[in-house]
Amino acid sequence: MIQKYDKRLIAADMLEEAIKRFKVAETDLDYIQSILLAGASIGITSPLLSEEQMQSSHEKSADNVIRLREHALGRTLTSKEREEVFSGSLRFNKQAYNSLKHAGKGKKLAASDDLEIETDFAEEAEELLWAAIEDFNNLPISPEFLIDNGKDEFRLLIGQSDPLGTIPQMFCKPRSQV
């Protein structure tokens, strides 16, 4: 039976599942699934942010790369250089995700010549998940919308300061008695 779905809720479901898979990962396949789910969530949230004239986390990262490049060169990049750096940075940020989604590059690279990927899947999953969480948190979605659609646990999960459990806890060294 054909039903109607809200893609924001699908993005939330995929992101929640990606976080769960990451947190209990035992094999690279768990991280690969996390990468694919997080990347698919970004595929929904990024255009929505753009529509609201907001930058995605990957676009913010690309702008930072441009600023660093300009600082290192001691000059402003031309618009063509800025465009090249920006698009290159976006590709770099989603390199593992895109590599997992596709084999080959149209007529530029045969699928049979693009069968290997060399990466740290855990690291790639973590980076993509943080981007997906930031992007989802920046969507203009009310908490009531998420609650009304059964996403209260998800809302709380991504609102936590460390939903992936990857930020090391800081402990103060006990003060020595003098």
Beta strands, then each sheet from edge to edge (+ up, - down):
end
